[in-house]
Amino acid sequence: MAEAYILINCELGSEDGVIKDLKAISGVADVKGVFGVYDIITRVKAATEEELKKAVGKIRSHGSIKSSLTMVVIEGQGE
């Protein structure tokens, strides 16, 4: 299984709408608002890397997202 965490900065005041929209994207396993440098953290899970790339692409193309940082999980490390 492919997995990634995405840290997101969005337009001021759009956080609730972005969270709602992200929850509707296939592969999005978890979405939370956070305090700090980023506004939202999202966990994406998919059966394949290709499906993961598609989900990440949908997230990154959201109109209210200004920037993002994607971190792909290394499968099997630390187990």
N, C-alpha and C positions, 0 to 999 in steps of 0.2 A: 504494500500500500504506500502511495506517495502522500507526503504531508508537508505543509508549509505554514509559517506564521507570517502575517503581513501587518506591518505597522503603518498607520494611515494618518495623514493630515488632510483635513477637509475645510471647506469654506466655513467661516464663523457662523454659527447658528444652524448649520445643516446636519449636525451630528445625528439627531434622532431619525431624520429621514434617510440618511446614508445607512445607518444601522438596520433600519427596516428593509431597505432595498437589498442590502448584502445578505440578510437572512433568507431571502427568496432565491438566491443563486445556488444552483445545484453544486454540491461539494463543500459548501460553507458549513463547517461543523460547529463553529462558535464565533460570536461577535460580542465584544464588550467595549464600552466607552472607558477611557482611562484619562487620568491626570498626568501631566508632564509634557515632554517634547511632542508626543504624538497624541491624537484625539481618540483613535480607535485601534484595537488589536483584533485580528481575525485569524482563526485557524481554519485551514482548508485541507480536506482529505479527499483522495480519489484513488480509484483502483489502479490507474496507470499514470505515468508522468505526463502523457499527452492530455489526459482529462484534467490533470492538475494545471497544466499550462492554460487550458481553455478557461478554467474557473478564475485563475489569476488575471488573465486578460480581460475578462468581464468586469472584475473588480477594478482594475486599473483604468478602465475606460469610463467609469462613472463620472458624470459631469461635475459633481461637487467635490471630487477628490483632487486636491492640489498636488500631493506627492505621496509616495509610498516606499516602503522598504520591505522587500520580500526575502525571507530566510527559509530555504528549503531544508527540511530535516534530513539528516544522514541516517538512513535505515540501518538498524542493527547496532549502531554505536552505543556503547554503554549498557548493553543488555547482558 
